[in-house]
Amino acid sequence: MKKPSSKIREEIARLQDQLRAAETREAERIGRIALKAGIGEIEIEETELQAAFEEIAEMFRAAKTRAAGKKSAGDSRTSSEPSATQSAGSGAGGPSEA
């Protein structure tokens, strides 16, 4: 059975509400952490701050990817695998997403 378009629209509206609520929770959590770290006291352009957050996110994504790779390949580390400090500095050229 196919859903009527009205039911699909209702489901989309419900999911959009859930998305807004989830984004609000995430923003509040990140905001609290940033304030505790003293970010609110630093005078910095929003674009610079976003670029810094993107670098942090990439660092955590890379660490998560490496950890997942270790689980499937064992604990042996190859010499071609970058360290956490190398990953953190790799995006220093600017934001990858605008």
Backbone as CSV, one residue per row, in Angstrom:
resi,resn,N_x,N_y,N_z,CA_x,CA_y,CA_z,C_x,C_y,C_z
1,MET,0.836,-1.192,0.000,0.000,0.000,0.000,0.872,1.243,0.000
2,LYS,0.475,2.169,-0.804,1.193,3.437,-0.858,0.571,4.410,0.132
3,LYS,1.424,5.273,0.685,0.950,6.304,1.608,0.402,7.467,0.808
4,PRO,-0.665,8.057,1.280,-1.139,9.275,0.609,-0.163,10.424,0.873
5,SER,-0.144,11.384,-0.034,0.809,12.492,0.077,0.629,13.277,1.371
6,SER,-0.594,13.359,1.866,-0.818,14.091,3.126,-0.098,13.411,4.290
7,LYS,-0.087,12.091,4.318,0.618,11.361,5.383,2.129,11.554,5.260
8,ILE,2.612,11.571,4.030,4.041,11.785,3.806,4.434,13.188,4.266
9,ARG,3.619,14.192,3.948,3.891,15.569,4.397,3.899,15.666,5.912
10,GLU,2.950,14.977,6.561,2.911,14.970,8.030,4.180,14.349,8.605
11,GLU,4.628,13.261,7.981,5.850,12.600,8.445,7.062,13.495,8.243
12,ILE,7.122,14.176,7.105,8.228,15.102,6.840,8.233,16.226,7.868
13,ALA,7.065,16.795,8.168,6.973,17.870,9.159,7.424,17.383,10.531
14,ARG,7.026,16.167,10.880,7.416,15.599,12.171,8.931,15.396,12.221
15,LEU,9.506,14.899,11.153,10.955,14.689,11.099,11.717,16.010,11.125
16,GLN,11.180,17.042,10.467,11.818,18.360,10.509,11.815,18.911,11.927
17,ASP,10.712,18.695,12.650,10.663,19.124,14.050,11.699,18.381,14.880
18,GLN,11.827,17.084,14.648,12.829,16.295,15.371,14.238,16.773,15.049
19,LEU,14.472,17.104,13.775,15.781,17.601,13.361,16.103,18.927,14.045
20,ARG,15.134,19.851,14.064,15.359,21.142,14.736,15.663,20.941,16.217
21,ALA,14.925,20.049,16.871,15.155,19.789,18.292,16.545,19.195,18.519
22,ALA,16.943,18.254,17.669,18.269,17.637,17.799,19.374,18.661,17.568
23,GLU,19.203,19.516,16.556,20.212,20.547,16.284,20.307,21.535,17.442
24,THR,19.174,21.870,18.044,19.177,22.778,19.192,19.930,22.155,20.363
25,ARG,19.656,20.879,20.644,20.372,20.187,21.732,21.868,20.166,21.468
26,GLU,22.258,19.846,20.219,23.672,19.785,19.874,24.332,21.153,19.988
27,ALA,23.640,22.185,19.520,24.192,23.545,19.586,24.368,23.989,21.035
28,GLU,23.396,23.671,21.871,23.507,24.042,23.283,24.657,23.308,23.949
29,ARG,24.825,22.039,23.621,25.924,21.252,24.202,27.272,21.820,23.776
30,ILE,27.439,22.055,22.475,28.706,22.595,21.972,28.943,23.992,22.552
31,GLY,27.893,24.783,22.634,28.014,26.130,23.196,28.473,26.112,24.639
32,ARG,27.891,25.218,25.437,28.301,25.111,26.845,29.766,24.724,26.953
33,ILE,30.188,23.765,26.140,31.582,23.320,26.167,32.509,24.454,25.744
34,ALA,32.129,25.178,24.691,32.949,26.291,24.205,33.072,27.381,25.266
35,LEU,31.978,27.679,25.939,32.024,28.700,26.990,32.904,28.256,28.157
36,LYS,32.797,26.993,28.533,33.652,26.478,29.612,35.125,26.574,29.235
37,ALA,35.416,26.409,27.946,36.802,26.478,27.470,37.286,27.914,27.312
38,GLY,36.384,28.894,27.466,36.771,30.296,27.382,36.644,30.898,25.991
39,ILE,36.007,30.218,25.057,35.872,30.724,23.689,35.069,32.025,23.662
40,GLY,34.114,32.161,24.534,33.269,33.357,24.540,34.025,34.635,24.860
41,GLU,35.172,34.516,25.500,35.956,35.683,25.894,36.950,36.120,24.827
42,ILE,37.090,35.319,23.788,38.064,35.608,22.733,37.376,36.378,21.617
43,GLU,37.995,37.478,21.205,37.468,38.228,20.068,38.016,37.595,18.800
44,ILE,37.136,36.967,18.042,37.537,36.254,16.835,36.383,36.311,15.838
45,GLU,36.736,36.440,14.575,35.722,36.460,13.521,35.026,35.103,13.467
46,GLU,33.754,35.122,13.125,32.987,33.883,13.067,33.573,32.898,12.056
47,THR,34.067,33.411,10.928,34.643,32.516,9.918,35.902,31.831,10.425
48,GLU,36.713,32.557,11.193,37.924,31.962,11.765,37.563,30.890,12.792
49,LEU,36.555,31.199,13.603,36.125,30.253,14.619,35.543,28.999,13.963
50,GLN,34.764,29.178,12.916,34.209,28.028,12.207,35.327,27.176,11.610
51,ALA,36.336,27.818,11.038,37.462,27.082,10.465,38.181,26.269,11.548
52,ALA,38.344,26.867,12.719,38.992,26.156,13.817,38.157,24.957,14.260
53,PHE,36.836,25.144,14.342,35.958,24.030,14.702,36.005,22.931,13.634
54,GLU,36.096,23.314,12.365,36.191,22.324,11.289,37.482,21.517,11.407
55,GLU,38.574,22.177,11.781,39.840,21.468,11.993,39.715,20.480,13.144
56,ILE,39.072,20.903,14.209,38.874,20.020,15.366,38.027,18.824,14.963
57,ALA,36.947,19.083,14.233,36.072,17.996,13.792,36.838,17.008,12.922
58,GLU,37.661,17.509,12.014,38.434,16.634,11.141,39.428,15.807,11.950
59,MET,40.026,16.404,12.969,40.963,15.688,13.816,40.253,14.513,14.505
60,PHE,39.048,14.752,15.028,38.307,13.683,15.685,37.822,12.633,14.688
61,ARG,37.420,13.062,13.492,37.005,12.094,12.472,38.173,11.193,12.085
62,ALA,39.356,11.785,11.907,40.542,11.010,11.534,40.901,10.021,12.643
63,ALA,40.812,10.451,13.884,41.117,9.564,15.007,40.119,8.414,15.060
64,LYS,38.859,8.701,14.798,37.821,7.667,14.811,38.062,6.676,13.677
65,THR,38.440,7.175,12.503,38.722,6.317,11.357,39.920,5.414,11.658
66,ARG,40.964,5.991,12.248,42.145,5.193,12.604,41.772,4.123,13.623
67,ALA,40.947,4.480,14.610,40.549,3.518,15.632,39.728,2.386,15.013
68,ALA,38.857,2.706,14.080,38.062,1.683,13.412,38.954,0.787,12.569
69,GLY,39.963,1.358,11.940,40.906,0.583,11.141,41.723,-0.364,11.992
70,LYS,42.092,0.079,13.178,42.873,-0.772,14.078,42.047,-1.962,14.544
71,LYS,40.747,-1.752,14.763,39.896,-2.845,15.221,39.817,-3.942,14.167
72,SER,39.770,-3.550,12.889,39.642,-4.556,11.839,40.985,-5.123,11.402
73,ALA,42.070,-4.376,11.580,43.381,-4.829,11.118,44.310,-5.217,12.263
74,GLY,43.845,-5.213,13.471,44.700,-5.513,14.617,45.367,-4.252,15.120
75,ASP,46.278,-4.398,16.062,46.927,-3.238,16.659,48.225,-2.847,15.974
76,SER,48.603,-3.484,14.885,49.842,-3.106,14.214,49.653,-1.783,13.501
77,ARG,50.625,-0.892,13.649,50.561,0.442,13.055,51.609,0.540,11.961
78,THR,51.187,1.032,10.798,52.135,1.163,9.694,52.822,2.511,9.768
79,SER,53.982,2.612,9.163,54.723,3.866,9.196,54.074,4.932,8.331
80,SER,53.196,4.549,7.402,52.535,5.532,6.546,51.328,6.160,7.213
81,GLU,50.909,5.626,8.361,49.745,6.157,9.057,50.131,7.435,9.802
82,PRO,49.408,8.540,9.584,49.773,9.794,10.248,49.453,9.756,11.734
83,SER,50.230,10.499,12.490,49.959,10.602,13.922,48.886,11.648,14.149
84,ALA,48.378,11.740,15.381,47.326,12.704,15.700,47.802,14.137,15.503
85,THR,49.081,14.401,15.786,49.574,15.762,15.617,49.679,16.136,14.153
86,GLN,50.019,15.193,13.306,50.061,15.475,11.881,48.662,15.728,11.343
87,SER,47.670,14.954,11.804,46.299,15.130,11.345,45.745,16.475,11.768
88,ALA,46.073,16.918,12.980,45.539,18.172,13.476,46.015,19.351,12.657
89,GLY,47.229,19.303,12.155,47.762,20.418,11.402,47.485,20.345,9.910
90,SER,46.908,19.243,9.456,46.741,19.061,8.020,45.730,20.018,7.425
91,GLY,44.760,20.498,8.187,43.748,21.404,7.643,44.017,22.851,7.947
92,ALA,45.255,23.199,8.267,45.563,24.558,8.686,45.480,25.573,7.560
93,GLY,45.328,25.111,6.317,45.266,26.013,5.188,43.973,26.788,5.084
94,GLY,42.942,26.365,5.778,41.667,27.050,5.729,40.528,26.059,5.835
95,PRO,39.316,26.559,5.860,38.172,25.665,6.031,37.956,24.818,4.776
96,SER,37.589,23.559,4.999,37.327,22.685,3.867,35.889,22.820,3.400
97,GLU,35.014,23.305,4.289,33.624,23.534,3.933,33.276,24.962,4.237
98,ALA,32.531,25.577,3.391,32.170,26.966,3.640,30.703,27.133,3.856
